[in-house]
């Protein structure tokens, strides 16, 4: 199920093809089977969000407008900008589990950070691959780094940096960093 910025909802069939239009009727994305790819050529200067819900028992792939690939697991949802706006943070909101392959992005010769917000944590990356397991109402959340480097933070806890092969575990006891 895809919730659009104008309040409309669209059922996305895992084996279907569809065009995703914004409220002005402009093509912003294309779906082919179990992958939804957002358009990087959109000339929007307004930050608007769509939200994709994946039912239990299904998975889905999403390519964000900056080229970042997101593999969503069952029972997950991701709220994301239709188009990342230059000068704004690249921020998405996750409930559930997703594997991210973040596309490095240079703005004014500096890498533009990418952030994943969950109920309990914030993960900031510059270009990397990692998995986040943060189902709503879960007592423990996991972030596992495959490659690159991420800075990980949670409320009332000092930020930590993960290196490849490390995992941050957030629970009622705080944050634990461990090798995986």
Residue frames as a rotation matrix with the C-alpha (Angstrom) as fourth column:
UNK 1
0.590 0.807 0.000 0.00
0.807 -0.590 0.000 0.00
0.000 0.000 -1.000 0.00
UNK 2
-0.608 -0.754 0.248 1.41
0.765 -0.640 -0.073 3.39
0.214 0.146 0.966 -1.03
UNK 3
0.468 0.688 -0.554 0.09
0.785 -0.612 -0.097 6.51
-0.406 -0.390 -0.827 0.70
UNK 4
-0.084 -0.450 0.889 0.65
0.844 -0.506 -0.176 9.57
0.530 0.735 0.423 -1.49
UNK 5
-0.886 -0.399 -0.236 1.35
0.463 -0.745 -0.481 13.14
0.016 -0.535 0.844 -0.36
UNK 6
-0.702 0.669 0.245 -2.16
-0.475 -0.696 0.538 14.24
0.530 0.261 0.807 -1.35
UNK 7
-0.389 0.538 0.748 -3.79
-0.804 0.200 -0.561 11.70
-0.451 -0.819 0.354 1.00
UNK 8
0.555 0.558 -0.617 -4.68
-0.797 0.568 -0.205 9.17
0.236 0.605 0.760 -1.71
UNK 9
-0.060 -0.535 0.843 -3.71
-0.545 0.725 0.421 5.52
-0.836 -0.434 -0.335 -1.28
UNK 10
0.308 0.051 -0.950 -2.67
-0.914 0.294 -0.280 3.12
0.265 0.954 0.137 -4.01
UNK 11
0.683 -0.084 0.725 -2.50
-0.250 0.906 0.340 -0.66
-0.686 -0.414 0.598 -3.76
UNK 12
0.021 -0.785 -0.619 0.78
-1.000 -0.022 -0.007 -1.91
-0.008 0.619 -0.785 -5.20
UNK 13
0.945 0.291 0.150 0.59
-0.279 0.955 -0.097 -5.48
-0.171 0.050 0.984 -6.50
UNK 14
0.255 -0.927 0.276 3.88
-0.287 0.200 0.937 -7.38
-0.923 -0.318 -0.215 -6.18
UNK 15
-0.382 -0.408 0.829 3.66
0.613 0.560 0.557 -8.58
-0.692 0.721 0.036 -9.76
UNK 16
0.622 0.735 0.268 2.15
0.713 -0.391 -0.582 -5.48
-0.323 0.554 -0.767 -11.36
UNK 17
-0.592 -0.686 0.423 3.25
0.790 -0.599 0.134 -2.39
0.162 0.413 0.896 -13.23
UNK 18
0.564 0.789 -0.244 2.14
0.820 -0.570 0.051 1.12
-0.099 -0.228 -0.968 -12.29
UNK 19
-0.325 -0.565 0.759 2.97
0.499 -0.784 -0.370 4.78
0.803 0.259 0.537 -12.72
UNK 20
0.015 0.250 -0.968 3.06
0.968 -0.247 -0.049 6.96
-0.251 -0.936 -0.246 -9.62
UNK 21
-0.092 0.060 0.994 1.84
0.535 -0.839 0.100 10.53
0.840 0.541 0.045 -10.15
UNK 22
-0.884 -0.169 -0.436 2.02
0.460 -0.475 -0.750 13.45
-0.080 -0.863 0.498 -7.73
UNK 23
-0.136 0.909 -0.395 -0.95
0.591 -0.245 -0.769 15.72
-0.795 -0.338 -0.503 -6.92
UNK 24
-0.052 0.062 -0.997 -0.18
-0.564 -0.825 -0.022 17.80
-0.824 0.561 0.077 -10.05
UNK 25
0.882 0.446 0.151 -0.33
-0.171 0.602 -0.780 14.72
-0.439 0.662 0.607 -12.29
UNK 26
0.341 -0.854 -0.392 3.45
-0.897 -0.171 -0.409 14.66
0.282 0.491 -0.824 -12.85
UNK 27
0.765 -0.139 -0.628 5.15
0.093 0.990 -0.106 11.25
0.637 0.023 0.771 -13.06
UNK 28
0.441 -0.616 0.653 7.31
-0.888 -0.404 0.219 10.76
0.129 -0.676 -0.725 -9.94
UNK 29
-0.441 -0.601 0.666 7.88
-0.682 0.707 0.186 7.01
-0.583 -0.373 -0.722 -9.98
UNK 30
0.128 0.405 -0.905 7.40
-0.851 0.514 0.110 3.75
0.510 0.756 0.410 -11.82
UNK 31
0.028 -0.047 0.998 6.63
-0.713 0.699 0.053 0.32
-0.701 -0.713 -0.014 -10.40
UNK 32
0.102 -0.024 -0.994 7.70
-0.771 0.629 -0.095 -2.89
0.628 0.777 0.046 -12.15
UNK 33
0.159 0.100 -0.982 6.78
0.279 0.950 0.141 -6.04
0.947 -0.296 0.123 -10.23
UNK 34
0.674 0.163 -0.721 8.23
0.721 0.069 0.689 -5.81
0.162 -0.984 -0.071 -6.70
UNK 35
-0.452 -0.830 -0.327 10.35
0.848 -0.513 0.129 -2.67
-0.275 -0.219 0.936 -7.26
UNK 36
0.777 0.628 0.056 9.30
0.627 -0.760 -0.170 0.98
-0.064 0.167 -0.984 -7.13
UNK 37
-0.338 -0.935 0.107 11.75
0.937 -0.324 0.134 3.52
-0.091 0.146 0.985 -8.62
UNK 38
0.592 0.513 -0.622 11.38
0.516 -0.834 -0.197 7.26
-0.620 -0.204 -0.758 -7.96
UNK 39
0.608 -0.222 0.762 12.33
0.688 -0.332 -0.645 9.85
0.396 0.917 -0.049 -10.58
UNK 40
-0.073 -0.733 -0.676 15.46
0.854 -0.396 0.337 11.94
-0.515 -0.553 0.655 -9.95
UNK 41
-0.734 -0.259 0.627 14.56
0.629 -0.606 0.486 14.42
0.254 0.752 0.609 -12.72
UNK 42
0.345 0.932 -0.110 11.56
0.897 -0.293 0.331 15.88
0.276 -0.212 -0.937 -10.91
UNK 43
-0.404 -0.523 0.750 11.91
0.411 -0.837 -0.362 19.69
0.817 0.162 0.553 -10.68
UNK 44
0.624 0.759 -0.186 10.07
0.473 -0.177 0.863 20.02
0.622 -0.626 -0.470 -7.35
UNK 45
-0.460 -0.717 0.524 11.31
-0.080 -0.554 -0.828 22.54
0.884 -0.423 0.198 -4.79
UNK 46
0.139 0.631 0.764 8.74
-0.934 -0.174 0.313 21.41
0.331 -0.756 0.565 -2.20
UNK 47
-0.881 -0.472 -0.037 9.48
-0.415 0.808 -0.418 18.54
0.228 -0.353 -0.907 0.20
UNK 48
0.239 0.961 0.137 6.59
-0.965 0.219 0.148 16.07
0.112 -0.167 0.979 0.13
UNK 49
-0.700 -0.500 0.511 6.48
-0.631 0.768 -0.113 12.53
-0.335 -0.401 -0.852 1.48
UNK 50
0.241 0.691 -0.682 4.99
-0.668 0.628 0.400 9.22
0.704 0.359 0.613 0.39
UNK 51
-0.275 -0.296 0.915 4.75
-0.882 0.457 -0.117 6.22
-0.383 -0.839 -0.386 2.69
UNK 52
-0.086 0.135 -0.987 5.04
-0.660 0.735 0.158 2.60
0.747 0.665 0.026 1.59
UNK 53
0.073 0.212 0.975 3.53
-0.897 0.440 -0.029 -0.19
-0.435 -0.872 0.222 3.74
UNK 54
-0.481 -0.277 -0.832 4.58
-0.625 0.774 0.104 -3.82
0.615 0.570 -0.545 3.18
UNK 55
0.579 0.764 0.284 2.15
-0.758 0.377 0.532 -6.47
0.299 -0.523 0.798 4.47
UNK 56
-0.012 -0.527 0.850 3.33
-0.706 0.606 0.366 -9.45
-0.708 -0.596 -0.379 6.47
UNK 57
0.316 0.047 0.948 4.56
0.323 0.934 -0.154 -12.26
-0.892 0.355 0.280 4.25
UNK 58
0.839 -0.035 0.543 5.71
0.520 -0.236 -0.821 -9.88
0.157 0.971 -0.180 1.47
UNK 59
-0.071 -0.848 -0.526 8.91
0.595 -0.459 0.660 -7.93
-0.801 -0.266 0.537 0.66
UNK 60
0.848 0.359 0.391 9.47
0.528 -0.499 -0.687 -4.98
-0.051 0.789 -0.613 -1.66
UNK 61
-0.279 -0.960 -0.021 12.31
0.919 -0.273 0.285 -2.94
-0.280 0.060 0.958 -3.17
UNK 62
0.862 0.483 -0.152 12.36
0.443 -0.865 -0.235 0.84
-0.245 0.135 -0.960 -3.43
UNK 63
-0.284 -0.909 0.306 14.82
0.952 -0.305 -0.021 3.12
0.112 0.285 0.952 -5.23
UNK 64
0.347 0.375 -0.860 14.70
0.601 -0.793 -0.103 6.64
-0.720 -0.481 -0.500 -3.82
UNK 65
0.981 0.160 0.108 15.14
0.184 -0.617 -0.765 9.73
-0.056 0.771 -0.635 -5.98
UNK 66
0.503 -0.862 -0.063 18.84
-0.817 -0.497 0.292 9.98
-0.283 -0.096 -0.954 -5.02
UNK 67
0.136 -0.419 -0.898 19.54
-0.653 0.643 -0.399 6.39
0.745 0.640 -0.187 -6.16
UNK 68
-0.650 -0.309 0.694 19.54
-0.751 0.398 -0.527 4.87
-0.114 -0.864 -0.490 -2.66
UNK 69
-0.274 0.527 -0.805 18.18
-0.281 0.756 0.591 1.30
0.920 0.388 -0.059 -2.71
UNK 70
-0.491 0.237 0.839 15.92
-0.856 0.050 -0.515 0.12
-0.164 -0.970 0.178 0.11
UNK 71
-0.544 0.308 -0.780 14.86
-0.097 0.901 0.423 -3.52
0.833 0.306 -0.460 0.55
UNK 72
-0.308 0.537 0.785 11.82
-0.932 -0.337 -0.135 -3.56
0.192 -0.773 0.604 2.85
UNK 73
-0.978 -0.025 -0.206 10.95
0.027 0.969 -0.247 -6.66
0.206 -0.247 -0.947 4.85
UNK 74
-0.238 0.961 -0.143 7.44
0.481 0.244 0.842 -7.84
0.844 0.132 -0.520 5.66
UNK 75
0.467 0.564 -0.681 5.38
0.870 -0.153 0.469 -5.85
0.160 -0.812 -0.562 8.15
UNK 76
-0.423 -0.734 -0.531 7.48
0.757 -0.609 0.239 -2.72
-0.498 -0.301 0.813 7.52
UNK 77
0.753 0.571 0.326 6.78
0.657 -0.628 -0.418 0.83
-0.034 0.529 -0.848 6.41
UNK 78
-0.446 -0.884 -0.141 8.98
0.831 -0.467 0.302 3.62
-0.332 0.018 0.943 5.09
UNK 79
0.799 0.558 -0.224 8.07
0.458 -0.806 -0.375 7.30
-0.390 0.197 -0.900 4.85
UNK 80
-0.272 -0.944 0.185 10.31
0.765 -0.095 0.637 9.03
-0.584 0.314 0.748 2.31
UNK 81
-0.095 0.196 -0.976 10.51
-0.335 -0.930 -0.154 12.21
-0.937 0.312 0.154 0.21
UNK 82
0.822 0.397 0.409 9.24
0.288 0.330 -0.899 11.93
-0.492 0.857 0.157 -3.34
UNK 83
0.515 -0.722 0.462 12.30
0.428 -0.251 -0.868 14.03
0.743 0.645 0.180 -4.27
UNK 84
0.196 -0.550 -0.812 15.19
0.918 -0.188 0.348 14.98
-0.344 -0.814 0.468 -2.00
UNK 85
0.927 0.174 0.332 15.56
0.276 -0.917 -0.288 18.77
0.254 0.358 -0.898 -2.03
UNK 86
0.005 -0.988 0.155 19.05
0.626 -0.118 -0.771 20.25
0.780 0.100 0.618 -2.36
UNK 87
-0.474 -0.296 0.830 20.11
-0.373 -0.786 -0.494 21.81
0.798 -0.543 0.261 0.94
UNK 88
0.438 0.649 0.622 17.79
-0.880 0.169 0.444 19.63
0.183 -0.741 0.645 3.07
UNK 89
-0.511 -0.549 0.661 18.84
-0.684 0.726 0.074 16.47
-0.520 -0.414 -0.747 4.90
UNK 90
-0.310 0.384 -0.870 18.09
-0.573 0.655 0.493 13.22
0.759 0.651 0.017 3.13
UNK 91
-0.785 0.086 0.613 15.83
-0.572 0.279 -0.771 11.80
-0.237 -0.957 -0.170 5.83
UNK 92
-0.252 0.728 -0.638 13.52
-0.338 0.551 0.763 8.77
0.907 0.408 0.107 5.83
UNK 93
-0.283 0.289 0.914 11.38
-0.954 0.018 -0.301 7.25
-0.103 -0.957 0.271 8.59
UNK 94
-0.460 -0.023 -0.888 11.31
-0.372 0.912 0.170 3.47
0.806 0.409 -0.428 9.13
UNK 95
0.050 0.428 0.902 9.07
-0.930 0.350 -0.114 1.18
-0.365 -0.833 0.416 11.10
UNK 96
0.959 0.243 0.148 10.05
-0.186 0.928 -0.322 -2.46
-0.216 0.281 0.935 10.71
UNK 97
0.188 -0.927 0.325 13.09
0.210 0.361 0.909 -3.84
-0.959 -0.102 0.263 8.93
UNK 98
0.996 0.060 -0.061 14.97
-0.044 -0.253 -0.966 -2.65
-0.074 0.966 -0.249 5.86
UNK 99
0.135 -0.973 0.186 18.35
0.775 0.221 0.592 -3.08
-0.617 0.065 0.784 4.21
UNK 100
0.881 0.141 -0.452 19.78
-0.062 -0.912 -0.405 0.17
-0.470 0.385 -0.795 2.81
UNK 101
-0.018 -0.882 0.471 22.38
0.970 0.098 0.222 0.70
-0.242 0.461 0.854 0.09
UNK 102
0.627 0.295 -0.721 22.88
0.321 -0.941 -0.105 4.45
-0.710 -0.166 -0.684 0.45
UNK 103
0.467 -0.401 0.788 24.08
0.808 -0.167 -0.565 6.32
0.358 0.901 0.246 -2.61
UNK 104
-0.293 -0.607 -0.738 26.82
0.769 -0.609 0.196 8.81
-0.568 -0.510 0.646 -1.71
UNK 105
0.568 0.524 0.635 25.75
0.778 -0.593 -0.208 12.32
0.267 0.612 -0.744 -2.71
UNK 106
-0.541 -0.791 -0.285 27.99
0.828 -0.560 -0.017 15.36
-0.146 -0.245 0.958 -3.02
UNK 107
0.706 0.646 0.291 26.60
0.662 -0.748 0.055 18.84
0.253 0.153 -0.955 -2.39
UNK 108
0.849 -0.447 0.282 29.06
-0.441 -0.893 -0.086 21.71
0.290 -0.051 -0.956 -2.70
UNK 109
0.040 -0.901 -0.431 31.93
-0.428 0.374 -0.822 19.17
0.903 0.218 -0.371 -2.69
UNK 110
-0.674 -0.155 0.723 30.78
-0.733 0.270 -0.625 17.75
-0.098 -0.950 -0.295 0.67
UNK 111
-0.818 0.420 -0.393 29.01
0.276 0.886 0.373 14.46
0.505 0.197 -0.840 1.20
UNK 112
-0.288 0.819 0.496 25.33
-0.778 -0.502 0.378 15.01
0.559 -0.277 0.782 2.01
UNK 113
-0.908 -0.095 0.409 24.27
-0.358 0.685 -0.635 12.90
-0.220 -0.723 -0.655 5.01
UNK 114
-0.255 0.829 -0.498 21.44
-0.314 0.416 0.854 10.39
0.914 0.374 0.155 4.81
UNK 115
-0.793 0.004 0.610 19.40
-0.608 0.063 -0.791 9.74
-0.042 -0.998 -0.048 7.96
UNK 116
-0.312 0.722 -0.618 17.10
0.142 0.678 0.721 6.90
0.939 0.137 -0.314 8.96
UNK 117
-0.599 0.236 0.765 14.77
-0.776 -0.405 -0.483 7.73
0.196 -0.883 0.426 11.86
UNK 118
-0.372 0.560 -0.740 13.02
0.327 0.825 0.461 4.98
0.869 -0.070 -0.490 13.83
UNK 119
0.680 0.731 0.064 10.99
0.150 -0.223 0.963 5.05
0.718 -0.645 -0.261 17.01
UNK 120
0.904 -0.312 -0.294 14.11
0.345 0.123 0.931 4.57
-0.254 -0.942 0.219 19.17
UNK 121
0.047 -0.999 -0.022 17.11
0.568 0.009 0.823 5.63
-0.822 -0.052 0.567 17.10
UNK 122
0.868 0.042 -0.494 18.67
-0.359 -0.634 -0.684 7.83
-0.342 0.772 -0.536 14.43
UNK 123
0.247 -0.799 0.548 21.25
0.649 0.556 0.519 6.46
-0.719 0.228 0.656 12.00
UNK 124
0.745 -0.083 -0.661 23.32
-0.421 -0.828 -0.371 8.91
-0.517 0.555 -0.652 9.94
UNK 125
0.281 -0.614 0.737 25.32
0.626 0.700 0.344 7.68
-0.728 0.365 0.581 6.97
UNK 126
0.031 -0.354 -0.935 27.39
-0.519 -0.805 0.288 9.15
-0.854 0.476 -0.208 4.15
UNK 127
0.294 0.074 -0.953 27.30
-0.906 0.340 -0.253 6.22
0.305 0.938 0.167 1.71
UNK 128
-0.738 -0.502 0.451 27.13
-0.660 0.676 -0.328 2.68
-0.141 -0.540 -0.830 2.99
UNK 129
-0.136 0.703 -0.698 25.15
-0.342 0.628 0.699 -0.55
0.930 0.334 0.155 3.28
UNK 130
-0.947 -0.134 0.292 23.39
-0.315 0.202 -0.927 -1.55
0.065 -0.970 -0.234 6.50
UNK 131
-0.335 0.858 -0.390 20.33
0.405 0.505 0.763 -3.29
0.851 0.098 -0.516 7.92
UNK 132
-0.791 0.209 0.576 17.89
-0.578 -0.563 -0.590 -1.78
0.201 -0.799 0.566 10.43
UNK 133
-0.403 0.696 -0.594 15.47
0.517 0.709 0.481 -3.91
0.756 -0.113 -0.645 12.45
UNK 134
-0.997 0.077 -0.022 13.12
-0.034 -0.656 -0.754 -1.55
-0.072 -0.751 0.656 14.32
UNK 135
-0.419 0.906 -0.049 9.59
0.518 0.284 0.807 -2.93
0.745 0.313 -0.589 14.38
UNK 136
-0.258 0.415 0.873 7.13
-0.570 -0.794 0.209 -0.71
0.780 -0.444 0.441 16.22
UNK 137
0.623 0.490 0.609 6.56
-0.753 0.164 0.638 -1.71
0.213 -0.856 0.471 19.86
UNK 138
0.552 -0.538 -0.637 9.60
0.343 0.843 -0.414 -4.01
0.760 0.010 0.650 19.77
UNK 139
0.971 -0.182 -0.158 11.66
0.103 -0.280 0.954 -3.93
-0.218 -0.943 -0.253 22.96
UNK 140
0.028 -0.999 0.015 14.96
0.250 0.022 0.968 -4.21
-0.968 -0.024 0.250 21.05
UNK 141
0.959 0.157 -0.238 16.15
-0.174 -0.338 -0.925 -2.53
-0.226 0.928 -0.296 17.82
UNK 142
0.246 -0.892 0.380 19.19
0.521 0.452 0.724 -3.60
-0.817 0.020 0.576 15.79
UNK 143
0.864 -0.146 -0.481 21.39
-0.473 -0.561 -0.680 -1.76
-0.171 0.815 -0.554 13.29
UNK 144
0.432 -0.705 0.562 24.00
0.389 0.708 0.589 -3.90
-0.813 -0.035 0.581 11.53
UNK 145
0.470 -0.353 -0.809 26.66
-0.687 -0.722 -0.084 -2.34
-0.554 0.595 -0.582 9.31
UNK 146
0.834 -0.172 0.524 27.79
0.419 0.816 -0.399 -4.24
-0.359 0.552 0.752 6.21
UNK 147
-0.138 -0.901 0.411 30.14
0.982 -0.178 -0.061 -1.65
0.129 0.396 0.909 4.66
UNK 148
0.099 0.079 0.992 30.99
0.223 -0.973 0.056 2.01
0.970 0.216 -0.114 5.13
UNK 149
-0.847 -0.332 -0.416 30.52
0.491 -0.185 -0.851 3.83
0.206 -0.925 0.320 8.41
UNK 150
0.125 0.916 0.382 27.46
0.361 -0.401 0.842 5.09
0.924 0.032 -0.380 10.31
UNK 151
-0.919 -0.222 0.326 26.92
-0.204 -0.438 -0.875 7.28
0.337 -0.871 0.357 13.31
UNK 152
-0.202 0.829 -0.522 24.25
0.496 0.546 0.675 5.91
0.845 -0.122 -0.521 15.55
UNK 153
-0.927 -0.073 0.369 22.32
-0.257 -0.595 -0.762 7.78
0.275 -0.801 0.532 18.24
UNK 154
-0.138 0.903 -0.407 19.34
0.694 0.381 0.611 7.33
0.707 -0.198 -0.679 20.51
UNK 155
0.480 0.376 0.792 17.63
-0.199 -0.833 0.516 9.70
0.854 -0.406 -0.325 22.97
UNK 156
0.793 -0.140 0.593 19.60
-0.609 -0.224 0.761 10.37
0.026 -0.964 -0.263 26.18
UNK 157
0.677 -0.620 0.397 22.58
0.437 0.773 0.460 8.29
-0.592 -0.137 0.794 24.97
UNK 158
0.059 -0.753 -0.656 25.93
-0.496 -0.592 0.635 9.41
-0.866 0.288 -0.408 23.60
UNK 159
0.791 0.236 -0.565 26.31
-0.609 0.216 -0.763 8.76
-0.058 0.947 0.315 19.85
UNK 160
0.117 -0.758 0.642 28.47
-0.099 0.634 0.767 5.84
-0.988 -0.153 -0.001 18.73
UNK 161
0.093 -0.180 -0.979 30.12
-0.986 -0.154 -0.066 5.01
-0.139 0.971 -0.192 15.40
UNK 162
0.612 0.129 0.780 29.73
-0.097 0.991 -0.088 1.61
-0.785 -0.022 0.620 13.77
UNK 163
-0.342 -0.740 -0.580 32.34
-0.858 -0.006 0.514 0.04
-0.384 0.673 -0.632 11.51
UNK 164
0.097 0.409 -0.907 31.75
-0.785 0.592 0.183 -2.88
0.612 0.694 0.378 9.12
UNK 165
-0.277 -0.127 -0.952 30.83
0.192 0.964 -0.184 -6.07
0.941 -0.234 -0.243 10.99
UNK 166
-0.988 -0.016 -0.150 29.48
0.151 -0.202 -0.968 -4.20
-0.015 -0.979 0.202 14.03
UNK 167
-0.180 0.983 0.033 25.94
0.540 0.070 0.839 -3.98
0.822 0.169 -0.544 15.34
UNK 168
-0.877 0.074 0.474 24.22
-0.400 -0.658 -0.638 -1.49
0.265 -0.749 0.607 17.64
UNK 169
-0.371 0.769 -0.521 21.51
0.659 0.613 0.435 -2.92
0.654 -0.182 -0.734 19.88
UNK 170
-0.716 0.240 0.655 19.06
-0.488 -0.843 -0.225 -0.50
0.498 -0.481 0.721 21.52
UNK 171
-0.147 0.692 -0.706 16.99
0.601 0.630 0.492 -1.72
0.785 -0.352 -0.509 24.44
UNK 172
0.829 0.511 0.227 15.70
0.109 -0.546 0.831 -0.44
0.548 -0.664 -0.508 27.77
UNK 173
0.630 -0.681 -0.373 19.26
0.648 0.196 0.736 -1.00
-0.428 -0.706 0.564 29.07
UNK 174
0.309 -0.513 -0.801 20.71
-0.374 -0.840 0.393 1.53
-0.874 0.178 -0.451 26.57
UNK 175
0.779 -0.140 -0.611 22.93
-0.598 0.129 -0.791 0.96
0.190 0.982 0.017 23.53
UNK 176
0.372 -0.695 0.616 25.26
-0.090 0.633 0.769 -1.98
-0.924 -0.341 0.173 23.19
UNK 177
0.454 -0.334 -0.826 27.82
-0.890 -0.118 -0.441 -2.27
0.049 0.935 -0.350 20.37
UNK 178
0.265 -0.346 0.900 28.90
-0.269 0.870 0.414 -5.76
-0.926 -0.352 0.137 19.38
UNK 179
-0.667 -0.557 -0.496 30.69
-0.670 0.157 0.726 -7.65
-0.326 0.816 -0.477 16.61
UNK 180
0.466 0.820 0.332 28.56
-0.473 0.548 -0.690 -9.70
-0.748 0.165 0.643 14.20
